[in-house]
């Protein structure tokens, strides 16, 4: 039974059986190749399965890809592996994986396309939602847990649940309900029992461990706080009005606040939101569950699941996935220091990206809005900039962002809000259909998706996806 929910028992059992068969196959290998995605969910997925393989005595080589395509599969096949393990990707390339002759295990949560991979762990195959109920790192955890059983060390990998929760939070799987649900919650319960995790209700704003409180408020984008988000001076004034002391020996963080101060700030934020006309779903995202990694030092990026996931994103999106993997595997020395430097660079690039969008503006269409960054924002972070741009954009329309990709194609990143999803928005479907129509490929989740298309097809793509999104939100 999953997290006290009998309805999830059958789904968990089905996925567990597939995981056990896959683990049995893996345990008989001497060496495997692990291929994973370059984001927080992909890095934690790779970290989970890499740790499990190390503990099981199976040699591994780990590779990371922005997108799994035929060149990527050929790179893997050229290594001549007896077995390839795909984490947080692979479900959309089953036919190609089989066609190229790879023996494979896929642990993914994206919507499957094609068929042929026998050992395929994916929530969609059990009737679950891969956007909210189980992440890529979650499916990897199922596989790692089964692998511990296959080598006679049942329970040994339960501590890896902490990485699975970081991956789920990095994939925004807690945003729709303000808490983790489905099999993510079952994994959370395992982590609590293993002493790896704790959780509780708190402000859902980013930076509680490391940012001064006024900066935590200033950079809040989801939820967007009218009159505070994006305005440092207003945030400082707001806190002073609540009688909050901002500085001691250093700028005070959320974790430095007393329970009484936290309650005072939270109540004032809710009152401000009500006065500004925020909807109940928006207000509900101010306060929700937060997830703490108990083995990590308080006041560091690794203590909070949200901040940990951002640190990992800062490594993978700049071509340093190996650094992020090393942090996932426990390196708290050189790798962590390098990750922090990359995080600092990442934050500055996001500031520069937001400045560019503010200066050049967002182009409104009937049902969507977009900006084209060209080569001025990295393709690996343009989606993050798009999501953060909701601070000043029209929240009634999803945002599309374009950036030049290294291979000469055009990268498209699309971001919506949970309010839009509740109104019918499904960006994964919309972007996939529009991209395919212009000779590109796309996919993702209902609230966030991406594609690559020919540069000359941009305007046709915009017209198509504007119509598709309009039909979704009208129905």
TAZI-V646731 format. One record per backbone hydrogen bond with DSSP energy under -0.5 kcal/mol. CO is the residue of the C=O (numbers start at 0). NH is the residue of the N-H. E is the energy in kcal/mol with one decimal. If there is no record, write none. Layout:
BEGIN
<<CO/NH/E> <CO/NH/E>>
END
This chain:
BEGIN
<<0/2/-0.7> <1/4/-2.7> <3/5/-0.7> <4/1/-1.0> <4/7/-1.6> <5/8/-1.1> <5/9/-0.5> <7/11/-2.7> <8/12/-2.4> <9/13/-2.4> <10/14/-2.3> <11/15/-2.9> <12/16/-2.2> <13/17/-1.7> <14/18/-2.5> <15/19/-2.5> <16/20/-2.0> <17/21/-2.4> <18/22/-2.8> <19/23/-2.1> <20/24/-1.7> <21/25/-2.5> <22/26/-2.7> <23/27/-0.6> <24/27/-1.0> <25/28/-2.2> <29/58/-2.3> <31/60/-1.6> <32/84/-3.3> <33/62/-3.3> <34/86/-2.8> <35/64/-2.5> <36/38/-1.0> <38/42/-3.1> <39/43/-2.5> <40/44/-2.0> <41/45/-2.5> <42/46/-2.7> <43/47/-2.7> <44/48/-2.3> <45/49/-2.5> <46/50/-2.3> <47/51/-2.2> <48/52/-2.4> <49/53/-2.6> <50/54/-2.4> <51/55/-1.6> <52/56/-0.7> <52/57/-2.6> <53/56/-0.9> <56/58/-0.6> <58/31/-2.1> <60/33/-3.1> <62/35/-2.1> <64/37/-0.9> <66/68/-0.9> <68/72/-2.4> <69/73/-2.6> <70/74/-2.0> <71/75/-1.9> <72/76/-2.9> <73/77/-2.3> <74/78/-0.5> <75/78/-1.3> <75/80/-0.6> <76/79/-1.9> <82/32/-2.1> <83/85/-0.6> <83/104/-2.3> <84/34/-2.9> <84/86/-0.5> <85/106/-3.4> <86/36/-0.7> <89/92/-1.6> <90/93/-0.6> <90/112/-2.4> <92/96/-2.5> <93/97/-2.5> <94/98/-2.6> <95/99/-1.8> <96/101/-1.9> <97/100/-1.3> <101/103/-0.6> <102/83/-2.6> <103/118/-0.6> <104/85/-3.1> <105/107/-0.5> <105/120/-3.5> <106/87/-2.4> <112/93/-0.9> <115/117/-0.7> <117/119/-1.3> <118/105/-2.6> <118/120/-0.5> <119/121/-0.7> <120/107/-2.1> <121/124/-1.2> <122/125/-1.6> <122/127/-2.7> <123/126/-1.4> <127/129/-0.6> <128/131/-0.8> <128/132/-2.7> <128/133/-0.8> <131/180/-0.7> <132/182/-0.7> <132/183/-1.5> <134/138/-2.0> <135/139/-2.0> <136/140/-1.9> <137/141/-2.1> <138/142/-1.9> <139/143/-2.7> <140/144/-2.9> <141/145/-1.9> <142/146/-2.2> <143/147/-1.9> <144/148/-1.4> <145/149/-2.2> <146/150/-1.6> <147/152/-3.5> <148/151/-1.3> <152/155/-2.5> <154/157/-1.4> <156/159/-1.6> <157/160/-1.7> <158/161/-1.6> <159/163/-1.6> <160/164/-2.1> <161/165/-1.9> <162/166/-2.5> <163/167/-2.2> <164/168/-2.6> <165/169/-2.6> <166/170/-1.5> <167/172/-2.6> <168/171/-1.9> <171/174/-1.2> <173/177/-1.2> <177/288/-2.6> <180/183/-1.2> <181/184/-0.8> <181/185/-1.0> <182/186/-2.2> <183/187/-2.1> <184/188/-2.5> <185/189/-1.8> <186/190/-2.3> <187/191/-2.4> <188/192/-2.4> <189/193/-2.0> <190/195/-2.5> <190/196/-1.3> <191/194/-1.2> <195/293/-1.5> <195/294/-0.6> <197/291/-2.8> <199/289/-2.4> <201/287/-2.6> <204/207/-0.5> <206/210/-2.3> <207/254/-1.6> <210/253/-0.6> <211/214/-0.6> <211/215/-2.2> <212/216/-2.0> <213/217/-2.3> <214/218/-2.2> <216/219/-1.4> <217/229/-3.6> <219/224/-0.5> <222/221/-0.6> <223/225/-0.7> <224/227/-2.3> <224/228/-2.6> <227/230/-2.5> <230/234/-1.9> <231/235/-2.3> <232/236/-2.4> <233/237/-2.5> <234/238/-2.1> <235/239/-2.2> <236/240/-2.3> <237/241/-1.0> <238/243/-2.3> <239/242/-1.7> <243/245/-0.6> <245/251/-2.8> <249/247/-2.5> <251/212/-2.4> <252/255/-1.1> <253/256/-1.5> <257/261/-2.5> <258/262/-2.2> <259/263/-2.0> <260/264/-2.4> <261/265/-2.7> <262/266/-2.5> <263/267/-1.9> <264/268/-2.2> <265/269/-2.1> <266/270/-2.2> <267/271/-2.3> <268/272/-2.4> <269/273/-2.5> <270/274/-2.4> <271/275/-1.9> <272/277/-2.7> <273/276/-1.1> <278/282/-2.6> <279/283/-2.8> <280/284/-0.8> <281/284/-0.7> <282/285/-1.7> <282/286/-0.7> <285/203/-3.0> <287/201/-2.7> <289/199/-1.4> <290/304/-2.4> <291/197/-1.8> <291/293/-0.8> <292/295/-1.5> <296/299/-1.3> <299/302/-1.3> <299/303/-0.5> <302/292/-2.8> <303/307/-2.7> <304/308/-2.1> <305/309/-1.6> <306/310/-2.2> <307/311/-2.1> <308/312/-2.3> <309/313/-1.9> <310/314/-0.8> <311/314/-1.0> <311/315/-2.3> <312/316/-2.3> <314/317/-0.9> <314/319/-2.5> <315/318/-1.5> <319/322/-0.9> <319/323/-1.5> <320/324/-2.8> <321/325/-2.1> <322/326/-2.0> <323/327/-2.4> <324/328/-1.9> <325/330/-2.6> <326/329/-1.8> <329/331/-0.8> <332/336/-2.2> <333/337/-2.5> <334/338/-2.5> <335/339/-2.2> <336/340/-1.8> <337/341/-2.3> <338/342/-2.3> <339/343/-2.1> <340/344/-2.1> <341/345/-2.7> <342/346/-2.6> <343/347/-1.9> <344/348/-2.4> <345/349/-2.2> <346/350/-2.2> <347/351/-2.5> <348/352/-2.4> <349/353/-2.7> <350/354/-2.2> <351/355/-2.2> <352/356/-2.3> <353/357/-2.4> <354/358/-2.3> <355/359/-2.6> <356/360/-2.5> <361/363/-0.5> <362/369/-2.2> <366/397/-0.6> <367/364/-2.9> <368/399/-2.6> <369/362/-3.2> <370/372/-0.6> <370/401/-2.1> <372/375/-2.5> <373/403/-3.0> <377/380/-1.5> <377/381/-1.2> <380/384/-2.2> <381/385/-2.2> <382/386/-2.2> <383/387/-2.4> <384/388/-1.6> <386/389/-1.2> <387/390/-1.8> <388/391/-1.7> <388/392/-1.5> <392/394/-0.8> <393/396/-1.5> <397/368/-1.8> <398/414/-2.6> <399/370/-1.7> <400/412/-2.5> <401/372/-2.8> <402/410/-3.0> <404/407/-1.7> <408/404/-2.5> <408/410/-0.5> <409/452/-2.3> <410/402/-2.0> <411/450/-2.3> <412/400/-2.7> <413/448/-2.1> <414/398/-2.6> <416/420/-2.0> <417/421/-2.3> <418/422/-0.9> <419/424/-2.4> <420/423/-1.7> <425/429/-2.4> <426/430/-3.1> <427/431/-1.7> <428/432/-2.4> <429/433/-2.3> <430/434/-2.3> <431/435/-2.4> <432/436/-1.6> <433/437/-0.8> <434/437/-1.0> <434/439/-3.4> <435/438/-1.2> <440/451/-2.4> <442/449/-2.7> <444/427/-0.5> <445/426/-2.5> <446/415/-2.8> <447/444/-3.3> <448/413/-3.1> <449/442/-2.4> <450/411/-3.2> <451/440/-1.9> <452/409/-3.0> <453/456/-1.9> <454/457/-1.4> <456/460/-2.7> <457/461/-2.6> <458/462/-2.1> <459/463/-2.2> <460/464/-2.8> <461/465/-2.1> <462/466/-1.6> <463/467/-2.3> <464/468/-2.7> <465/469/-1.9> <466/470/-2.1> <467/471/-2.2> <468/472/-2.5> <469/473/-1.5> <470/474/-1.6>>
END
